[in-house]
Amino acid sequence: MAGESASFSTTVASAEEENTDYGFERAEMYQGNLAGTVNPYERHLFLCYKSHESWPSHIENSESDPLPTLLASALKARKKDFQVQTRLTICEGGDDVKLSEGDVVIFPDMIIYRGLKDSDVDSFVDDVVVNGNPWVSRIPDELTGSYVFVCAHNNRDRRCGVCGPVLIEKFKEEIEFRNLRNQVFVTACSHVGGHKYAGNVIIFSADPEGKIVGNWYGYVTPNDVAELLDRQIVKGEVIDRIWRGQMGGKVKETEKVDEPKLANGTSVANNVFQPQENAIEEKAQRSASCCQGANGFSCCRDENTEQKQDKNKGGLSCWTSKLEHRHVLTTVAIAGAIGTIALAYAFYKRAR
């Protein structure tokens, strides 16, 4: 009994130490600026391949894993031919997400091509990714619901290896509690960039207008999972304090962190983009206010136009001044003429 107790204490101490070094209690949590840490892109491919526990550090370059390597190489070789910027991430399959090895999920298209094989890679990339056409070898299945990908790539970075599985289990627990099993799907994914922001989560769901948006979150803890489900997935609201960016989105001007914002909007909870905002304010102070209408129509007030208007006002004022001056002279001349006539009449009377 004493040996079992000591062993249990050692396990607990080890778990606490690991959480302090790599988990949600590590010192670097919440130390980095999150908003704007996602490079712009418009399309995301997820290749379902084996288990996250078996993925090597760089699975896209692994000789022992030909399918991810072939697909990554083909995408890299045809990158210049893409009509939209595309990312590739490896994900884990399973009955929960209804994905099997070789399946390729494409967002925001919300489609899935089943059973990609090594020999299919070139035709798939050429047809689907480069030319934007349906793949001649497969008919895609349509996806419904929301998809949550959690980085759990332990062999790439221990922080995601520790945080990822815990978050996945918490998501599954909350999904079950809310009876969202057939509406929200969660699985592990490979490196997405920014391991220091672990837990890293990407959520693909519809915004209030029905547009599929991929929102990235960092520093996610189990305490955030319920809010991500209730606000981001159910209501389409971005949670600013842990938001990194989104697929197809650009970071705009900042708003208060505690104010909710829709998923198709953006918000910055730090001063990363402050210089740009200051420049906008200075420009606004130097020039007149401006608004942009539909179809590129602009109702901006042009400084040159205002100057011309000022000149026109100045011309009118000058013309009025001249008119008034001429009126005065005319009045003086008439008065002088009357005076001369009166003086001449007086001399005439004396002469008589």
C-alpha positions as a Markdown table, in Angstrom:
| # | Residue | x | y | z |
|---|---|---|---|---|
| 1 | Met | 0.0 | 0.0 | 0.0 |
| 2 | Ala | 2.8 | 2.4 | 0.9 |
| 3 | Gly | 4.5 | 1.7 | -2.5 |
| 4 | Glu | 1.2 | 2.3 | -4.4 |
| 5 | Ser | 0.7 | 5.6 | -2.5 |
| 6 | Ala | 4.2 | 6.8 | -3.3 |
| 7 | Ser | 3.8 | 5.9 | -6.9 |
| 8 | Phe | 0.5 | 7.8 | -7.1 |
| 9 | Ser | 2.0 | 10.8 | -5.5 |
| 10 | Thr | 4.9 | 10.7 | -8.0 |
| 11 | Thr | 2.4 | 10.5 | -10.9 |
| 12 | Val | 0.4 | 13.5 | -9.6 |
| 13 | Ala | 3.6 | 15.5 | -9.0 |
| 14 | Ser | 4.8 | 14.7 | -12.5 |
| 15 | Ala | 1.4 | 15.7 | -14.1 |
| 16 | Glu | 1.5 | 19.0 | -12.2 |
| 17 | Glu | 5.0 | 19.6 | -13.3 |
| 18 | Glu | 4.1 | 18.9 | -16.9 |
| 19 | Asn | 1.1 | 21.2 | -16.8 |
| 20 | Thr | 3.3 | 23.9 | -15.4 |
| 21 | Asp | 6.0 | 23.5 | -18.1 |
| 22 | Tyr | 3.8 | 22.6 | -21.1 |
| 23 | Gly | 0.2 | 22.9 | -20.2 |
| 24 | Phe | -2.3 | 25.6 | -19.3 |
| 25 | Glu | -0.4 | 26.8 | -16.3 |
| 26 | Arg | 2.8 | 27.6 | -18.1 |
| 27 | Ala | 4.3 | 31.1 | -17.6 |
| 28 | Glu | 4.0 | 32.1 | -21.3 |
| 29 | Met | 0.2 | 31.8 | -21.3 |
| 30 | Tyr | -1.5 | 35.0 | -22.4 |
| 31 | Gln | 1.9 | 36.8 | -22.9 |
| 32 | Gly | 1.7 | 37.1 | -26.7 |
| 33 | Asn | -0.5 | 39.2 | -28.9 |
| 34 | Leu | -3.0 | 36.9 | -30.6 |
| 35 | Ala | -4.9 | 38.9 | -33.2 |
| 36 | Gly | -3.2 | 39.1 | -36.5 |
| 37 | Thr | -1.1 | 35.9 | -36.0 |
| 38 | Val | -2.8 | 34.1 | -38.9 |
| 39 | Asn | -1.4 | 34.7 | -42.4 |
| 40 | Pro | -4.1 | 35.5 | -44.9 |
| 41 | Tyr | -5.5 | 32.5 | -46.9 |
| 42 | Glu | -8.8 | 31.5 | -48.6 |
| 43 | Arg | -8.9 | 27.7 | -48.6 |
| 44 | His | -8.0 | 25.0 | -46.1 |
| 45 | Leu | -7.4 | 21.3 | -47.0 |
| 46 | Phe | -7.4 | 18.7 | -44.3 |
| 47 | Leu | -6.0 | 15.3 | -45.1 |
| 48 | Cys | -7.1 | 12.5 | -42.8 |
| 49 | Tyr | -4.2 | 10.3 | -42.0 |
| 50 | Lys | -3.5 | 7.9 | -39.1 |
| 51 | Ser | -3.4 | 9.0 | -35.5 |
| 52 | His | -2.0 | 12.2 | -34.0 |
| 53 | Glu | 0.1 | 10.0 | -31.7 |
| 54 | Ser | 1.9 | 8.4 | -34.7 |
| 55 | Trp | 2.6 | 11.6 | -36.6 |
| 56 | Pro | 6.3 | 12.4 | -36.9 |
| 57 | Ser | 7.6 | 15.9 | -36.3 |
| 58 | His | 7.3 | 17.0 | -39.9 |
| 59 | Ile | 4.8 | 14.6 | -41.3 |
| 60 | Glu | 4.6 | 16.5 | -44.7 |
| 61 | Asn | 8.2 | 15.6 | -45.3 |
| 62 | Ser | 8.3 | 12.1 | -43.8 |
| 63 | Glu | 9.7 | 9.2 | -45.9 |
| 64 | Ser | 7.6 | 6.7 | -43.9 |
| 65 | Asp | 4.3 | 8.6 | -44.7 |
| 66 | Pro | 4.1 | 8.8 | -48.5 |
| 67 | Leu | 0.5 | 10.2 | -48.8 |
| 68 | Pro | 1.0 | 13.4 | -46.8 |
| 69 | Thr | 4.4 | 13.9 | -48.3 |
| 70 | Leu | 3.1 | 13.5 | -51.9 |
| 71 | Leu | 0.2 | 15.8 | -51.4 |
| 72 | Ala | 2.3 | 18.5 | -49.7 |
| 73 | Ser | 4.9 | 18.3 | -52.4 |
| 74 | Ala | 2.3 | 18.5 | -55.2 |
| 75 | Leu | 0.7 | 21.5 | -53.6 |
| 76 | Lys | 4.1 | 23.2 | -53.2 |
| 77 | Ala | 5.0 | 22.5 | -56.8 |
| 78 | Arg | 1.7 | 24.0 | -58.1 |
| 79 | Lys | 1.5 | 26.9 | -55.7 |
| 80 | Lys | 2.0 | 29.6 | -58.3 |
| 81 | Asp | -0.9 | 28.2 | -60.3 |
| 82 | Phe | -3.4 | 28.5 | -57.4 |
| 83 | Gln | -6.3 | 30.9 | -57.8 |
| 84 | Val | -6.6 | 31.2 | -54.1 |
| 85 | Gln | -4.1 | 30.8 | -51.2 |
| 86 | Thr | -4.4 | 27.3 | -49.9 |
| 87 | Arg | -3.2 | 25.6 | -46.6 |
| 88 | Leu | -2.8 | 21.9 | -45.9 |
| 89 | Thr | -3.1 | 20.4 | -42.5 |
| 90 | Ile | -3.2 | 16.7 | -41.4 |
| 91 | Cys | -6.1 | 15.6 | -39.2 |
| 92 | Glu | -7.1 | 12.4 | -37.4 |
| 93 | Gly | -10.1 | 10.3 | -38.5 |
| 94 | Gly | -12.6 | 8.3 | -36.5 |
| 95 | Asp | -16.2 | 7.5 | -36.1 |
| 96 | Asp | -16.9 | 10.8 | -34.3 |
| 97 | Val | -16.0 | 12.9 | -37.3 |
| 98 | Lys | -16.9 | 10.3 | -39.9 |
| 99 | Leu | -13.5 | 10.5 | -41.5 |
| 100 | Ser | -11.2 | 7.7 | -42.8 |
| 101 | Glu | -7.6 | 7.6 | -43.9 |
| 102 | Gly | -7.2 | 9.3 | -47.3 |
| 103 | Asp | -10.3 | 11.5 | -47.0 |
| 104 | Val | -9.7 | 15.2 | -47.9 |
| 105 | Val | -11.9 | 17.9 | -46.4 |
| 106 | Ile | -12.1 | 21.3 | -48.1 |
| 107 | Phe | -13.2 | 24.5 | -46.4 |
| 108 | Pro | -15.0 | 26.8 | -47.1 |
| 109 | Asp | -16.4 | 24.5 | -49.8 |
| 110 | Met | -17.7 | 22.2 | -47.1 |
| 111 | Ile | -17.0 | 19.1 | -49.2 |
| 112 | Ile | -15.1 | 15.9 | -48.7 |
| 113 | Tyr | -13.4 | 13.7 | -51.2 |
| 114 | Arg | -13.1 | 10.1 | -50.0 |
| 115 | Gly | -10.1 | 7.8 | -50.2 |
| 116 | Leu | -7.3 | 9.7 | -51.8 |
| 117 | Lys | -4.4 | 7.4 | -52.7 |
| 118 | Asp | -0.8 | 8.0 | -53.6 |
| 119 | Ser | -1.5 | 7.6 | -57.3 |
| 120 | Asp | -4.4 | 10.1 | -57.2 |
| 121 | Val | -2.5 | 13.0 | -55.8 |
| 122 | Asp | -1.5 | 14.8 | -59.1 |
| 123 | Ser | -4.9 | 14.5 | -60.7 |
| 124 | Phe | -6.6 | 15.7 | -57.5 |
| 125 | Val | -4.4 | 18.7 | -57.2 |
| 126 | Asp | -4.7 | 19.6 | -60.9 |
| 127 | Asp | -8.5 | 19.2 | -61.1 |
| 128 | Val | -9.6 | 20.5 | -57.7 |
| 129 | Val | -7.0 | 22.8 | -56.2 |
| 130 | Val | -5.5 | 24.4 | -59.4 |
| 131 | Asn | -8.4 | 24.5 | -61.7 |
| 132 | Gly | -11.3 | 24.6 | -59.2 |
| 133 | Asn | -13.2 | 21.8 | -60.9 |
| 134 | Pro | -14.8 | 18.7 | -59.5 |
| 135 | Trp | -12.3 | 15.8 | -59.3 |
| 136 | Val | -12.8 | 13.4 | -62.3 |
| 137 | Ser | -12.1 | 10.4 | -60.1 |
| 138 | Arg | -14.5 | 11.1 | -57.3 |
| 139 | Ile | -17.8 | 12.7 | -56.5 |
| 140 | Pro | -17.5 | 14.7 | -53.3 |
| 141 | Asp | -19.8 | 14.4 | -50.3 |
| 142 | Glu | -21.2 | 17.5 | -48.8 |
| 143 | Leu | -20.5 | 18.4 | -45.2 |
| 144 | Thr | -23.0 | 19.8 | -42.7 |
| 145 | Gly | -22.5 | 21.2 | -39.2 |
| 146 | Ser | -19.4 | 22.7 | -37.6 |
| 147 | Tyr | -15.9 | 21.3 | -37.4 |
| 148 | Val | -13.4 | 21.9 | -34.7 |
| 149 | Phe | -9.7 | 21.0 | -35.2 |
| 150 | Val | -7.4 | 21.0 | -32.2 |
| 151 | Cys | -3.6 | 20.9 | -32.6 |
| 152 | Ala | -2.3 | 17.8 | -30.7 |
| 153 | His | 0.9 | 17.3 | -32.6 |
| 154 | Asn | 3.0 | 16.1 | -29.7 |
| 155 | Asn | 6.1 | 15.1 | -31.7 |
| 156 | Arg | 6.3 | 18.6 | -33.2 |
| 157 | Asp | 5.8 | 20.5 | -29.9 |
| 158 | Arg | 5.1 | 19.2 | -26.4 |
| 159 | Arg | 2.8 | 22.1 | -25.5 |
| 160 | Cys | 0.3 | 21.1 | -28.2 |
| 161 | Gly | 0.8 | 17.5 | -27.2 |
| 162 | Val | -0.2 | 18.2 | -23.6 |
| 163 | Cys | -3.0 | 20.8 | -24.2 |
| 164 | Gly | -4.6 | 19.3 | -27.4 |
| 165 | Pro | -5.9 | 16.0 | -26.1 |
| 166 | Val | -7.3 | 17.6 | -23.0 |
| 167 | Leu | -9.2 | 20.2 | -25.1 |
| 168 | Ile | -10.5 | 17.5 | -27.4 |
| 169 | Glu | -12.0 | 15.5 | -24.5 |
| 170 | Lys | -13.5 | 18.7 | -23.1 |
| 171 | Phe | -15.1 | 19.6 | -26.4 |
| 172 | Lys | -16.6 | 16.1 | -26.7 |
| 173 | Glu | -17.9 | 16.3 | -23.1 |
| 174 | Glu | -19.6 | 19.7 | -23.8 |
| 175 | Ile | -20.9 | 18.6 | -27.2 |
| 176 | Glu | -22.5 | 15.6 | -25.5 |
| 177 | Phe | -23.9 | 17.7 | -22.7 |
| 178 | Arg | -25.5 | 20.1 | -25.3 |
| 179 | Asn | -26.8 | 17.3 | -27.5 |
| 180 | Leu | -24.8 | 18.6 | -30.5 |
| 181 | Arg | -23.3 | 15.2 | -31.4 |
| 182 | Asn | -24.5 | 15.3 | -35.0 |
| 183 | Gln | -23.9 | 19.0 | -35.4 |
| 184 | Val | -20.4 | 19.7 | -34.1 |
| 185 | Phe | -17.4 | 17.5 | -34.8 |
| 186 | Val | -14.0 | 17.7 | -33.2 |
| 187 | Thr | -10.7 | 16.0 | -34.0 |
| 188 | Ala | -7.0 | 16.4 | -33.6 |
| 189 | Cys | -4.9 | 18.1 | -36.3 |
| 190 | Ser | -1.2 | 18.6 | -37.0 |
| 191 | His | 1.0 | 21.7 | -36.6 |
| 192 | Val | -0.9 | 24.9 | -37.6 |
| 193 | Gly | 1.8 | 27.4 | -36.5 |
| 194 | Gly | 2.3 | 29.2 | -33.2 |
| 195 | His | 2.9 | 26.4 | -30.8 |
| 196 | Lys | 3.5 | 29.0 | -28.1 |
| 197 | Tyr | -0.2 | 29.8 | -28.3 |
| 198 | Ala | -1.3 | 26.3 | -27.4 |
| 199 | Gly | -4.0 | 25.3 | -27.0 |
| 200 | Asn | -4.6 | 26.1 | -30.7 |
| 201 | Val | -8.1 | 25.6 | -32.1 |
| 202 | Ile | -9.6 | 26.2 | -35.5 |
| 203 | Ile | -13.4 | 26.3 | -35.8 |
| 204 | Phe | -15.1 | 26.1 | -39.2 |
| 205 | Ser | -18.7 | 27.2 | -38.8 |
| 206 | Ala | -21.3 | 29.4 | -40.4 |
| 207 | Asp | -21.6 | 33.1 | -39.5 |
| 208 | Pro | -25.0 | 34.8 | -39.1 |
| 209 | Glu | -25.2 | 35.3 | -42.9 |
| 210 | Gly | -24.5 | 31.6 | -43.5 |
| 211 | Lys | -21.0 | 32.0 | -44.8 |
| 212 | Ile | -18.5 | 29.4 | -43.7 |
| 213 | Val | -15.7 | 31.0 | -41.7 |
| 214 | Gly | -12.6 | 29.4 | -40.2 |
| 215 | Asn | -11.8 | 31.2 | -36.9 |
| 216 | Trp | -8.4 | 30.5 | -35.2 |
| 217 | Tyr | -8.1 | 30.6 | -31.4 |
| 218 | Gly | -5.0 | 30.5 | -29.2 |
| 219 | Tyr | -4.4 | 30.1 | -25.4 |
| 220 | Val | -7.6 | 28.1 | -25.3 |
| 221 | Thr | -8.1 | 26.3 | -22.0 |
| 222 | Pro | -10.9 | 23.8 | -21.0 |
| 223 | Asn | -12.6 | 26.8 | -19.3 |
| 224 | Asp | -13.1 | 28.4 | -22.8 |
| 225 | Val | -14.7 | 25.4 | -24.5 |
| 226 | Ala | -18.3 | 26.0 | -23.4 |
| 227 | Glu | -18.1 | 29.6 | -24.5 |
| 228 | Leu | -16.6 | 28.6 | -27.9 |
| 229 | Leu | -19.6 | 26.3 | -28.4 |
| 230 | Asp | -22.2 | 28.7 | -27.2 |
| 231 | Arg | -20.9 | 31.9 | -28.8 |
| 232 | Gln | -18.7 | 31.0 | -31.8 |
| 233 | Ile | -20.5 | 28.0 | -33.1 |
| 234 | Val | -24.1 | 28.6 | -32.0 |
| 235 | Lys | -24.3 | 32.4 | -32.3 |
| 236 | Gly | -21.5 | 33.1 | -34.7 |
| 237 | Glu | -19.8 | 35.5 | -32.3 |
| 238 | Val | -16.0 | 35.9 | -32.2 |
| 239 | Ile | -14.4 | 35.7 | -28.7 |
| 240 | Asp | -11.9 | 38.5 | -29.0 |
| 241 | Arg | -9.6 | 37.7 | -26.0 |
| 242 | Ile | -8.4 | 34.4 | -27.5 |
| 243 | Trp | -9.0 | 35.1 | -31.2 |
| 244 | Arg | -6.0 | 34.8 | -33.6 |
| 245 | Gly | -7.6 | 35.5 | -37.0 |
| 246 | Gln | -9.6 | 33.8 | -39.6 |
| 247 | Met | -9.5 | 32.2 | -43.0 |
| 248 | Gly | -10.1 | 34.8 | -45.6 |
| 249 | Gly | -10.3 | 37.6 | -43.0 |
| 250 | Lys | -8.3 | 40.7 | -42.4 |
| 251 | Val | -7.8 | 42.4 | -39.1 |
| 252 | Lys | -9.5 | 45.7 | -38.8 |
| 253 | Glu | -9.6 | 48.5 | -36.3 |
| 254 | Thr | -9.8 | 47.6 | -32.6 |
| 255 | Glu | -12.8 | 47.4 | -30.4 |
| 256 | Lys | -13.1 | 46.8 | -26.7 |
| 257 | Val | -12.3 | 43.2 | -25.8 |
| 258 | Asp | -15.4 | 42.8 | -23.7 |
| 259 | Glu | -17.7 | 43.8 | -26.5 |
| 260 | Pro | -19.0 | 40.8 | -28.6 |
| 261 | Lys | -18.6 | 40.9 | -32.4 |
| 262 | Leu | -20.0 | 38.7 | -35.2 |
| 263 | Ala | -17.8 | 36.1 | -36.8 |
| 264 | Asn | -17.5 | 38.0 | -40.1 |
| 265 | Gly | -16.1 | 41.0 | -38.3 |
| 266 | Thr | -12.7 | 41.5 | -36.8 |
| 267 | Ser | -11.3 | 42.9 | -33.7 |
| 268 | Val | -7.8 | 43.6 | -32.3 |
| 269 | Ala | -7.3 | 43.4 | -28.5 |
| 270 | Asn | -3.8 | 44.7 | -28.5 |
| 271 | Asn | -1.7 | 47.5 | -29.9 |
| 272 | Val | 0.0 | 45.6 | -32.8 |
| 273 | Phe | -1.9 | 47.6 | -35.4 |
| 274 | Gln | -1.9 | 50.9 | -33.5 |
| 275 | Pro | 0.4 | 52.7 | -35.9 |
| 276 | Gln | -2.0 | 52.1 | -38.8 |
| 277 | Glu | -4.9 | 53.3 | -36.7 |
| 278 | Asn | -3.0 | 56.5 | -35.8 |
| 279 | Ala | -2.2 | 57.1 | -39.4 |
| 280 | Ile | -5.9 | 56.8 | -40.2 |
| 281 | Glu | -6.8 | 59.3 | -37.5 |
| 282 | Glu | -4.2 | 61.7 | -38.7 |
| 283 | Lys | -5.4 | 61.4 | -42.3 |
| 284 | Ala | -8.9 | 62.0 | -41.1 |
| 285 | Gln | -7.7 | 65.2 | -39.3 |
| 286 | Arg | -5.9 | 66.4 | -42.4 |
| 287 | Ser | -8.7 | 65.8 | -44.9 |
| 288 | Ala | -12.5 | 65.8 | -44.9 |
| 289 | Ser | -14.6 | 62.8 | -43.9 |
| 290 | Cys | -15.0 | 60.0 | -46.4 |
| 291 | Cys | -17.4 | 57.1 | -46.9 |
| 292 | Gln | -17.3 | 54.3 | -49.4 |
| 293 | Gly | -20.5 | 53.2 | -51.1 |
| 294 | Ala | -21.5 | 50.1 | -53.0 |
| 295 | Asn | -19.8 | 49.1 | -56.2 |
| 296 | Gly | -16.8 | 51.2 | -55.4 |
| 297 | Phe | -18.8 | 54.4 | -55.4 |
| 298 | Ser | -17.1 | 57.0 | -53.3 |
| 299 | Cys | -18.8 | 60.0 | -51.7 |
| 300 | Cys | -15.5 | 61.4 | -50.4 |
| 301 | Arg | -15.2 | 65.1 | -50.2 |
| 302 | Asp | -12.3 | 66.1 | -52.3 |
| 303 | Glu | -10.0 | 68.8 | -51.0 |
| 304 | Asn | -9.5 | 70.3 | -54.5 |
| 305 | Thr | -13.3 | 70.5 | -54.9 |
| 306 | Glu | -13.5 | 72.3 | -51.6 |
| 307 | Gln | -10.8 | 74.7 | -52.6 |
| 308 | Lys | -12.7 | 75.4 | -55.9 |
| 309 | Gln | -15.8 | 76.1 | -53.9 |
| 310 | Asp | -13.9 | 78.5 | -51.7 |
| 311 | Lys | -12.6 | 80.3 | -54.8 |
| 312 | Asn | -16.1 | 80.5 | -56.1 |
| 313 | Lys | -17.3 | 81.9 | -52.9 |
| 314 | Gly | -14.4 | 84.4 | -53.0 |
| 315 | Gly | -15.3 | 85.5 | -56.5 |
| 316 | Leu | -18.9 | 86.1 | -55.5 |
| 317 | Ser | -17.8 | 88.1 | -52.5 |
| 318 | Cys | -15.5 | 90.2 | -54.7 |
| 319 | Trp | -18.2 | 90.8 | -57.3 |
| 320 | Thr | -20.6 | 91.9 | -54.6 |
| 321 | Ser | -18.1 | 94.2 | -53.1 |
| 322 | Lys | -17.4 | 95.8 | -56.5 |
| 323 | Leu | -21.2 | 96.2 | -57.1 |
| 324 | Glu | -21.6 | 97.9 | -53.7 |
| 325 | His | -18.6 | 100.2 | -54.5 |
| 326 | Arg | -20.0 | 101.1 | -57.9 |
| 327 | His | -23.4 | 101.9 | -56.3 |
| 328 | Val | -21.7 | 104.3 | -53.8 |
| 329 | Leu | -19.9 | 106.2 | -56.6 |
| 330 | Thr | -23.1 | 106.5 | -58.6 |
| 331 | Thr | -24.9 | 108.0 | -55.6 |
| 332 | Val | -22.0 | 110.5 | -55.0 |
| 333 | Ala | -22.1 | 111.5 | -58.7 |
| 334 | Ile | -25.9 | 112.2 | -58.6 |
| 335 | Ala | -25.6 | 114.2 | -55.4 |
| 336 | Gly | -22.8 | 116.3 | -57.0 |
| 337 | Ala | -24.9 | 116.9 | -60.1 |
| 338 | Ile | -27.9 | 118.1 | -58.0 |
| 339 | Gly | -25.6 | 120.4 | -56.1 |
| 340 | Thr | -24.2 | 122.0 | -59.3 |
| 341 | Ile | -27.8 | 122.6 | -60.7 |
| 342 | Ala | -28.8 | 124.2 | -57.4 |
| 343 | Leu | -25.8 | 126.5 | -57.4 |
| 344 | Ala | -26.4 | 127.5 | -61.1 |
| 345 | Tyr | -30.0 | 128.3 | -60.4 |
| 346 | Ala | -29.0 | 130.5 | -57.5 |
| 347 | Phe | -26.7 | 132.6 | -59.7 |
| 348 | Tyr | -29.4 | 132.9 | -62.3 |
| 349 | Lys | -31.8 | 134.4 | -59.7 |
| 350 | Arg | -29.3 | 137.0 | -58.6 |
| 351 | Ala | -28.6 | 138.1 | -62.1 |
| 352 | Arg | -32.3 | 138.9 | -62.6 |
